[in-house]
Amino acid sequence: MAPDPAPVLIAPSILAADPGALSAAVRAAEDAGADAIHVDVMDGQFVPEIAFGRRWVEALRNATRLPLDVHLMVANPRQHVEAFASAGAQWVTVHAEAAGSVEELRLTVEAVNRSGARAGVALKPATQPDVLDRVWDVLDLVLVMTVEPGYSGQTFMRDQLAKIERIRQQLGRRATAGEVLIAVDGGIDEHTLSGCVSAGARYLVAGSSVYSSRRSVAEGIAALRAAIG
C-alpha cells in the first residue's frame, strides 16, 4: 500500500493583512488553524517595496505561537540571517538570485542552519532549480514564486507548475527525498492551489485569499482547506 501523502500546510502572508492590525491578523490566522505565519521582509533594493524589519518579527513572535516563516527579499541576505533568527524566525528563506553566486548561496544557507532556523531558498519565476544543486544537502524548503516577488495581489503564473513538478522529480532521485518541503507563494487561492498540490507542493503561502475584505480569515482558510480536499 502506498504511504499517505504528506499533509499540506497553509501559511497566511501578513503582507496582505491590515498593517494597522497585524497582531490581530496573526491571532485570527492561528485561531483559524493556520500552520505558520509568512513574513515578507523587503529592503527596497532586491525588490522595490520596503516591509517588515527585525522589530516587526519580534512583535509578531510575541503575538502568536505559530512558527514564523521569514522570507528575506533583500540584497546580501547572509548578513541578515542571524538578526531575524534571533528575533524569532523558525524558518528563514533567502533568494537564490540575491546571493549572486552558487558559492555565496551555499554560505548563506549554512548561516541559516547555524542560526538554528530551518533554511529555505526562494526562486523567482525565471530562475531554474538547477541553482539548488549545491545546497540540497543543507536545505529544508524550496519556495517557488508563482508571481514576481515584491507585491501582494498579483495573478498566479500557471507556467510555474512545471517547475514544481521538476523539483519534485529531482527530490525523488535524491537521498534527501521527503526531507525538503516544496512551497509555493503568489496568487494562491482555492482555484489555483489544486494544480500546485498535484505538482508536488506541500506548503502554501496565501495572502489576499486569506486577508480579504470579502470574508473573514477563518472563512478564507476554510476555503483553502476545502479545496485541498
Contacts in CASP RR format, 6 or more apart in sequence:
PFRMAT RR
TARGET T0000
AUTHOR 0000-0000-0000
METHOD contacts of the structure
MODEL  1
MAPDPAPVLIAPSILAADPGALSAAVRAAEDAGADAIHVDVMDGQFVPEI
AFGRRWVEALRNATRLPLDVHLMVANPRQHVEAFASAGAQWVTVHAEAAG
SVEELRLTVEAVNRSGARAGVALKPATQPDVLDRVWDVLDLVLVMTVEPG
YSGQTFMRDQLAKIERIRQQLGRRATAGEVLIAVDGGIDEHTLSGCVSAG
ARYLVAGSSVYSSRRSVAEGIAALRAAIG
6 178 0 8 1.000
6 202 0 8 1.000
7 202 0 8 1.000
8 197 0 8 1.000
8 201 0 8 1.000
8 202 0 8 1.000
8 203 0 8 1.000
8 204 0 8 1.000
8 228 0 8 1.000
9 35 0 8 1.000
9 36 0 8 1.000
9 181 0 8 1.000
9 202 0 8 1.000
9 203 0 8 1.000
9 204 0 8 1.000
10 33 0 8 1.000
10 34 0 8 1.000
10 35 0 8 1.000
10 204 0 8 1.000
10 206 0 8 1.000
10 221 0 8 1.000
10 224 0 8 1.000
10 225 0 8 1.000
11 34 0 8 1.000
11 35 0 8 1.000
11 36 0 8 1.000
11 37 0 8 1.000
11 38 0 8 1.000
11 69 0 8 1.000
11 183 0 8 1.000
11 203 0 8 1.000
11 204 0 8 1.000
11 205 0 8 1.000
11 206 0 8 1.000
12 25 0 8 1.000
12 26 0 8 1.000
12 29 0 8 1.000
12 34 0 8 1.000
12 37 0 8 1.000
12 38 0 8 1.000
12 205 0 8 1.000
12 206 0 8 1.000
12 207 0 8 1.000
12 210 0 8 1.000
12 211 0 8 1.000
12 217 0 8 1.000
12 221 0 8 1.000
13 38 0 8 1.000
13 39 0 8 1.000
13 40 0 8 1.000
13 152 0 8 1.000
13 185 0 8 1.000
13 205 0 8 1.000
13 206 0 8 1.000
13 207 0 8 1.000
13 210 0 8 1.000
13 211 0 8 1.000
14 22 0 8 1.000
14 25 0 8 1.000
14 26 0 8 1.000
14 37 0 8 1.000
14 38 0 8 1.000
14 39 0 8 1.000
14 40 0 8 1.000
14 52 0 8 1.000
14 60 0 8 1.000
14 211 0 8 1.000
15 38 0 8 1.000
15 39 0 8 1.000
15 40 0 8 1.000
15 51 0 8 1.000
15 52 0 8 1.000
15 152 0 8 1.000
15 207 0 8 1.000
16 152 0 8 1.000
16 153 0 8 1.000
16 207 0 8 1.000
16 208 0 8 1.000
16 210 0 8 1.000
16 211 0 8 1.000
17 25 0 8 1.000
17 26 0 8 1.000
17 207 0 8 1.000
17 211 0 8 1.000
18 24 0 8 1.000
18 25 0 8 1.000
18 211 0 8 1.000
22 56 0 8 1.000
22 59 0 8 1.000
22 60 0 8 1.000
22 63 0 8 1.000
23 59 0 8 1.000
23 60 0 8 1.000
23 63 0 8 1.000
25 211 0 8 1.000
25 217 0 8 1.000
26 37 0 8 1.000
26 60 0 8 1.000
26 63 0 8 1.000
26 64 0 8 1.000
26 66 0 8 1.000
27 63 0 8 1.000
27 64 0 8 1.000
28 216 0 8 1.000
28 217 0 8 1.000
28 218 0 8 1.000
29 37 0 8 1.000
29 64 0 8 1.000
29 66 0 8 1.000
29 210 0 8 1.000
29 217 0 8 1.000
29 221 0 8 1.000
30 37 0 8 1.000
30 64 0 8 1.000
30 65 0 8 1.000
30 66 0 8 1.000
31 218 0 8 1.000
32 217 0 8 1.000
32 218 0 8 1.000
32 220 0 8 1.000
32 221 0 8 1.000
32 222 0 8 1.000
33 221 0 8 1.000
34 66 0 8 1.000
34 210 0 8 1.000
34 221 0 8 1.000
35 66 0 8 1.000
35 67 0 8 1.000
36 66 0 8 1.000
36 67 0 8 1.000
36 68 0 8 1.000
36 69 0 8 1.000
36 90 0 8 1.000
36 91 0 8 1.000
37 60 0 8 1.000
37 64 0 8 1.000
37 66 0 8 1.000
37 67 0 8 1.000
37 68 0 8 1.000
37 69 0 8 1.000
38 69 0 8 1.000
38 71 0 8 1.000
38 185 0 8 1.000
38 205 0 8 1.000
38 207 0 8 1.000
39 52 0 8 1.000
39 56 0 8 1.000
39 57 0 8 1.000
39 60 0 8 1.000
39 68 0 8 1.000
39 69 0 8 1.000
39 70 0 8 1.000
39 71 0 8 1.000
39 89 0 8 1.000
40 51 0 8 1.000
40 52 0 8 1.000
40 71 0 8 1.000
40 73 0 8 1.000
40 150 0 8 1.000
41 51 0 8 1.000
41 52 0 8 1.000
41 53 0 8 1.000
41 57 0 8 1.000
41 70 0 8 1.000
41 71 0 8 1.000
41 72 0 8 1.000
41 73 0 8 1.000
41 74 0 8 1.000
41 80 0 8 1.000
41 84 0 8 1.000
42 49 0 8 1.000
42 50 0 8 1.000
42 51 0 8 1.000
42 52 0 8 1.000
42 73 0 8 1.000
42 74 0 8 1.000
42 150 0 8 1.000
43 50 0 8 1.000
43 73 0 8 1.000
43 74 0 8 1.000
43 75 0 8 1.000
44 50 0 8 1.000
45 74 0 8 1.000
45 75 0 8 1.000
46 73 0 8 1.000
46 74 0 8 1.000
46 75 0 8 1.000
46 95 0 8 1.000
46 97 0 8 1.000
46 98 0 8 1.000
47 73 0 8 1.000
47 149 0 8 1.000
47 150 0 8 1.000
48 150 0 8 1.000
49 150 0 8 1.000
49 151 0 8 1.000
54 83 0 8 1.000
54 84 0 8 1.000
54 87 0 8 1.000
55 87 0 8 1.000
57 68 0 8 1.000
57 70 0 8 1.000
57 84 0 8 1.000
57 87 0 8 1.000
57 88 0 8 1.000
57 89 0 8 1.000
58 87 0 8 1.000
58 88 0 8 1.000
60 68 0 8 1.000
61 68 0 8 1.000
61 87 0 8 1.000
61 88 0 8 1.000
67 90 0 8 1.000
67 91 0 8 1.000
68 88 0 8 1.000
68 89 0 8 1.000
68 90 0 8 1.000
68 91 0 8 1.000
69 89 0 8 1.000
69 90 0 8 1.000
69 91 0 8 1.000
69 93 0 8 1.000
69 205 0 8 1.000
70 84 0 8 1.000
70 89 0 8 1.000
70 91 0 8 1.000
70 92 0 8 1.000
70 93 0 8 1.000
70 117 0 8 1.000
71 93 0 8 1.000
71 122 0 8 1.000
71 143 0 8 1.000
71 185 0 8 1.000
71 205 0 8 1.000
72 80 0 8 1.000
72 81 0 8 1.000
72 84 0 8 1.000
72 92 0 8 1.000
72 93 0 8 1.000
72 94 0 8 1.000
72 95 0 8 1.000
72 98 0 8 1.000
73 95 0 8 1.000
73 98 0 8 1.000
73 122 0 8 1.000
73 149 0 8 1.000
73 150 0 8 1.000
74 80 0 8 1.000
74 98 0 8 1.000
75 98 0 8 1.000
76 98 0 8 1.000
77 94 0 8 1.000
77 95 0 8 1.000
77 98 0 8 1.000
77 99 0 8 1.000
77 108 0 8 1.000
78 94 0 8 1.000
78 99 0 8 1.000
78 104 0 8 1.000
78 107 0 8 1.000
78 108 0 8 1.000
78 111 0 8 1.000
81 92 0 8 1.000
81 94 0 8 1.000
81 108 0 8 1.000
81 111 0 8 1.000
81 112 0 8 1.000
81 115 0 8 1.000
81 117 0 8 1.000
82 111 0 8 1.000
82 115 0 8 1.000
84 92 0 8 1.000
84 117 0 8 1.000
85 92 0 8 1.000
85 112 0 8 1.000
85 115 0 8 1.000
85 116 0 8 1.000
85 117 0 8 1.000
86 115 0 8 1.000
89 117 0 8 1.000
90 117 0 8 1.000
90 118 0 8 1.000
91 117 0 8 1.000
91 118 0 8 1.000
91 119 0 8 1.000
91 120 0 8 1.000
91 140 0 8 1.000
91 141 0 8 1.000
92 112 0 8 1.000
92 115 0 8 1.000
92 117 0 8 1.000
92 118 0 8 1.000
92 119 0 8 1.000
92 120 0 8 1.000
93 119 0 8 1.000
93 120 0 8 1.000
93 121 0 8 1.000
93 122 0 8 1.000
93 141 0 8 1.000
93 143 0 8 1.000
94 105 0 8 1.000
94 108 0 8 1.000
94 109 0 8 1.000
94 112 0 8 1.000
94 119 0 8 1.000
94 120 0 8 1.000
94 121 0 8 1.000
94 122 0 8 1.000
95 121 0 8 1.000
95 122 0 8 1.000
95 123 0 8 1.000
95 124 0 8 1.000
95 149 0 8 1.000
96 105 0 8 1.000
96 121 0 8 1.000
96 122 0 8 1.000
96 123 0 8 1.000
96 124 0 8 1.000
96 127 0 8 1.000
96 131 0 8 1.000
96 132 0 8 1.000
97 124 0 8 1.000
97 127 0 8 1.000
99 105 0 8 1.000
99 108 0 8 1.000
102 131 0 8 1.000
102 133 0 8 1.000
102 134 0 8 1.000
102 135 0 8 1.000
103 134 0 8 1.000
105 121 0 8 1.000
105 131 0 8 1.000
105 134 0 8 1.000
105 135 0 8 1.000
106 134 0 8 1.000
106 135 0 8 1.000
106 138 0 8 1.000
109 119 0 8 1.000
109 120 0 8 1.000
109 121 0 8 1.000
109 135 0 8 1.000
109 138 0 8 1.000
109 139 0 8 1.000
110 138 0 8 1.000
112 118 0 8 1.000
112 119 0 8 1.000
112 120 0 8 1.000
113 119 0 8 1.000
113 138 0 8 1.000
118 140 0 8 1.000
118 141 0 8 1.000
119 138 0 8 1.000
119 139 0 8 1.000
119 140 0 8 1.000
119 141 0 8 1.000
120 139 0 8 1.000
120 140 0 8 1.000
120 141 0 8 1.000
120 142 0 8 1.000
120 143 0 8 1.000
121 132 0 8 1.000
121 135 0 8 1.000
121 139 0 8 1.000
121 141 0 8 1.000
121 142 0 8 1.000
121 143 0 8 1.000
122 142 0 8 1.000
122 143 0 8 1.000
122 144 0 8 1.000
122 145 0 8 1.000
122 149 0 8 1.000
122 185 0 8 1.000
123 129 0 8 1.000
123 131 0 8 1.000
123 132 0 8 1.000
123 142 0 8 1.000
123 143 0 8 1.000
123 144 0 8 1.000
123 145 0 8 1.000
123 163 0 8 1.000
124 145 0 8 1.000
124 148 0 8 1.000
124 149 0 8 1.000
125 145 0 8 1.000
125 146 0 8 1.000
125 147 0 8 1.000
125 148 0 8 1.000
125 157 0 8 1.000
125 159 0 8 1.000
125 160 0 8 1.000
128 163 0 8 1.000
129 142 0 8 1.000
129 163 0 8 1.000
129 166 0 8 1.000
129 167 0 8 1.000
129 170 0 8 1.000
132 139 0 8 1.000
132 142 0 8 1.000
136 174 0 8 1.000
136 176 0 8 1.000
136 180 0 8 1.000
137 176 0 8 1.000
139 176 0 8 1.000
139 180 0 8 1.000
140 179 0 8 1.000
140 180 0 8 1.000
140 181 0 8 1.000
141 180 0 8 1.000
141 181 0 8 1.000
141 182 0 8 1.000
141 183 0 8 1.000
141 203 0 8 1.000
142 167 0 8 1.000
142 180 0 8 1.000
142 181 0 8 1.000
142 182 0 8 1.000
142 183 0 8 1.000
143 183 0 8 1.000
143 184 0 8 1.000
143 185 0 8 1.000
143 205 0 8 1.000
144 160 0 8 1.000
144 163 0 8 1.000
144 164 0 8 1.000
144 167 0 8 1.000
144 182 0 8 1.000
144 183 0 8 1.000
144 184 0 8 1.000
144 185 0 8 1.000
144 201 0 8 1.000
145 160 0 8 1.000
145 185 0 8 1.000
145 186 0 8 1.000
146 156 0 8 1.000
146 157 0 8 1.000
146 160 0 8 1.000
146 184 0 8 1.000
146 185 0 8 1.000
146 186 0 8 1.000
146 187 0 8 1.000
146 188 0 8 1.000
146 192 0 8 1.000
146 196 0 8 1.000
147 153 0 8 1.000
147 154 0 8 1.000
147 155 0 8 1.000
147 156 0 8 1.000
147 157 0 8 1.000
147 185 0 8 1.000
147 186 0 8 1.000
147 187 0 8 1.000
148 154 0 8 1.000
152 207 0 8 1.000
152 208 0 8 1.000
153 186 0 8 1.000
153 187 0 8 1.000
153 207 0 8 1.000
153 208 0 8 1.000
154 186 0 8 1.000
154 187 0 8 1.000
155 187 0 8 1.000
156 186 0 8 1.000
156 187 0 8 1.000
156 188 0 8 1.000
156 189 0 8 1.000
156 192 0 8 1.000
158 192 0 8 1.000
160 184 0 8 1.000
161 195 0 8 1.000
161 196 0 8 1.000
161 199 0 8 1.000
162 199 0 8 1.000
164 182 0 8 1.000
164 184 0 8 1.000
164 196 0 8 1.000
164 199 0 8 1.000
164 200 0 8 1.000
164 201 0 8 1.000
165 199 0 8 1.000
165 200 0 8 1.000
167 182 0 8 1.000
167 200 0 8 1.000
168 182 0 8 1.000
168 199 0 8 1.000
168 200 0 8 1.000
171 177 0 8 1.000
171 178 0 8 1.000
171 180 0 8 1.000
171 182 0 8 1.000
172 178 0 8 1.000
181 202 0 8 1.000
181 203 0 8 1.000
182 200 0 8 1.000
182 201 0 8 1.000
182 202 0 8 1.000
182 203 0 8 1.000
183 201 0 8 1.000
183 202 0 8 1.000
183 203 0 8 1.000
183 204 0 8 1.000
183 205 0 8 1.000
184 196 0 8 1.000
184 201 0 8 1.000
184 203 0 8 1.000
184 204 0 8 1.000
184 205 0 8 1.000
185 205 0 8 1.000
186 205 0 8 1.000
186 207 0 8 1.000
187 206 0 8 1.000
187 207 0 8 1.000
187 208 0 8 1.000
187 209 0 8 1.000
188 196 0 8 1.000
188 204 0 8 1.000
188 205 0 8 1.000
188 206 0 8 1.000
188 207 0 8 1.000
188 209 0 8 1.000
188 224 0 8 1.000
189 206 0 8 1.000
189 208 0 8 1.000
189 209 0 8 1.000
189 223 0 8 1.000
189 224 0 8 1.000
190 209 0 8 1.000
190 223 0 8 1.000
190 224 0 8 1.000
190 226 0 8 1.000
190 227 0 8 1.000
191 227 0 8 1.000
193 204 0 8 1.000
193 206 0 8 1.000
193 224 0 8 1.000
193 227 0 8 1.000
193 228 0 8 1.000
194 227 0 8 1.000
194 228 0 8 1.000
196 204 0 8 1.000
197 204 0 8 1.000
197 228 0 8 1.000
204 224 0 8 1.000
206 224 0 8 1.000
209 220 0 8 1.000
209 223 0 8 1.000
209 224 0 8 1.000
210 217 0 8 1.000
210 220 0 8 1.000
210 221 0 8 1.000
210 224 0 8 1.000
211 217 0 8 1.000
212 220 0 8 1.000
215 223 0 8 1.000
END
